[in-house]
Amino acid sequence: MAEPIPSITLPPARDAQQEGEWLQRSLHQWLDQEFIPEAVNEGIAQRAAQVFVRQRMEGENDVSSLVMAIITEMQAFDFSRSFYSEFAVANAVSDLLLDSLGIDRCCGQ
């Protein structure tokens, strides 16, 4: 039987607002670099960071749970002027968080 994938947990938030500001800047930069810079990218990054901060302030530390919250809440965002979707945004957030923890996300490691 296959082994379950272990969860990845962030350290408890010391300053959720500061984490959110970092995430917003990092995500906005990622969005602009992945395709072309678009005005809507700022709103996407801002909304994803708001969800992240709220979840962290509520005590959520599990990366998978944070990603699911972003997917769920970003479904209400209007992506019609963007190349992205809630799934792409949540995956980018996950990658940024794993990078910040020094976790190599290549090749299933």
Order of alpha helices (4+ residues) and beta strands (2+ residues): alpha-alpha-alpha-alpha
